[in-house]
């Protein structure tokens, strides 16, 4: 037994093959959801008219190839496999082209590791407001250059190709082991980069993938399992998941809402807070469909079409009964690889028949969103901040209880307590959802009539008094103590009221300008 | 010797290609009463004799092949000398007539009706559809059409440009593009291109934001000018070149846009104030034509004779006098649907360069409607404009329809600011335009429009295809001012109409192509300093 183990240790390992496996795991599992969402937020179609906007740009053809490769991330295992193959085969070929001696062979992995680290460092910038074909386009270019170089060398020289899947013959045991360690370290660098610089990247993209399959429960669970991470996109997608599952009034404050920097640069390479990443989704799921269309069209204008924007616009067109428009978008989507399921689902809804109407009405997502649409027309500028939750804070007439709850939660979130109290009146005499009851409790000392109107809150009032006693030593330094108290009071609105969202909470004001300049 | 051999081989190859089997009409077929479903729809349209081939898609999911026959009325079906020809559809039912054959058909049959007969094959059997007829006019259209391509966007812009299309071919060339690869510095808006009397020798367009100014091109000379003065509302906005003089009438507007939350329309573009200016391109001077508080004048348009200026104006008598400028926008937002614009005109003395008394041309407000973008036919006989339920930026109004009526300069109807005005008793047609423009309109918005220099054609923007992306339609206007059914601007690949995610904006017909190169214009935009025009108090 002992001899067997010794022989395993002494056996030389095929490092290129191990590097391939490691990069495959990295690309398909660690970055798999990122690749899948990068594909959603990218655009590649098999029609030259549709790609014209990109073709005309510098390096446009390279970016188109990069985008074509990205489409393989429809199945991250496949996309990741192709990326890993290019990285591993390219590294192996690079070593051959550079005629590296065994002791320096680890150098061949440096360009691949550098590319992986750059990808990890980029985070959302892989596709958000930046060219989505660039990451795989540059990889493809490097790979092709090295492959051609290797092909020429192997054709005109007698130098044999090194082993790729079998243990190398020309390496010593020590050299082989050193290579193995370095390859593992090099692969760990991009993993660490993602974890340290963009810890939100994987949870957010995971939630987006879950949203694609309308798995709202899983979305909420993903956010809760990353509850101590405090980033706006996580909060936004968490709120959407809760809105879809009817848990907004119970679970919104289960995650930290303090918002660290995303370390993002926009298309002008200036700092960007990432609001436009999720704003269209928030407005759509809040029933503010025209605002969602506005957000999505601006994205389409500035960054060109993407599968994400086209899908959004299709659904919005169907919800607005603009069926010719929906068919236009579906025609474009049908020219994108691997999107037949989406077209098959929504195309039948664009007919003007009773069967199509039935399909539209029976779609649970559409039905739920329709329940939250504004009752009467007004203008975007008459709504108020915050943008979170579709800036639904000043709802004056709702189509449903769900719409009222969304408005109340927007007020609780933005700590607009007067607006909150005014909108609680229809709930007198009813069983209150958890956060709304807790929100009322925070105002009960200033306004004792609240407890008369909602006598069921007496028990909660006791808990609130106890909370105030317990946290009183921490009140002087709320920002410093917020994280310390989070686990004890997770999900409890008074905690959020006093300790949560301190950086972002400002007294919101109505937008002064009723109209926006810059008519095109 | 070797060269000779290559030439002979090439010649042989060419001959072999030329002798290849020509597309033929199916030998056997059955007739059907159904008309083929083609897109775009060309049934019943009138086309100019110089238009590029009408391409289309035949939509029949059951058929696997199509042959399309183009014949002219009265011609023998087999007589190719009369211009008849046959074309086989490509994959997906794409029909692209050969340009030479198309031209021969049109030139041999002006003033006649032509037919498109579609043969479709399914299960190995051919069927012949009922022919689709279209008329070939004797009058050509101006050969060039310029437009802006822009997403039907809201506030932002990118990869935006003004282009010129040769209508006799499919050639599209940029006049000016901002940036293809994103560059903050070059990411400006360009708009409001305008020409003097369908002639590109004098033209202009605006550049907004970075490198801003108005680009004036006068017989090859390019200048970037800035219209600025404390007493005017903004730089020049909607322009109209005087037909002969180096003068431009501009509106000056405080414009904003607001975004509906729950409405079939998406955006309302509204003015908080607007006046008219007169700009002298030779002297680089500007003066006010109108400066009023409770009347909003905009969209100026010279009569082809140059002795009259048309424009639209809305009375806003309820606008509170005490309203602070910053609150004006809020007030307008509350009253946007009450804004009704009428069409006015006033005489212009070309010698003294002074304007006479305004005269009401079309009283839309009396009908609860609102007019915009008046355009006089170059022969001076017809007024073409858009009418909608309210406002003046009608491309965002589903109710917007085109109207044509004879110009009417008799019986002036003048009134002081704010006074109400009765409908002109000598109005030949209702203010909403009567039946003349009926063929032009759809349930979606029809808005910006331009006359061909022979007054027989108009090109206009319409959202009829999908309610959002504007496309250009061309319509024949007969000598009585009646519009024929319009047709969609032909494209080499008709699917481009569906797949292009941009709108066609501000179509302007011209007789000649742009006289200066794109590079020269680009250099002027990016490198020239703005020459601020001198303001002249009148």
Interface residues (C-beta under 8 A of the other chain):
Chain A: X47 X49 X50 X53 X56 X57 X58 X267 X268 X288 X290 X291 X293 X294 X297 X298 X300 X301 X302 X304 X305 X320 X322 X324 X325 X327 X328 X331 X332 X335 X373 X374 X375 X376 X377 X378 X379 X380 X381 X382 X383 X512 X513 X514 X515 X516 X517 X518 X519 X520
Chain B: X150 X151 X152 X153 X154 X155 X156 X157 X158 X159 X160 X180 X181 X182 X184 X189 X191 X208 X209 X255 X256 X257 X258 X259 X260 X261 X262 X263 X264 X266 X268 X269 X270 X272 X326 X329 X330 X332 X333 X393 X465 X466 X467 X468 X469 X493 X495 X496 X498 X499 X500 X501
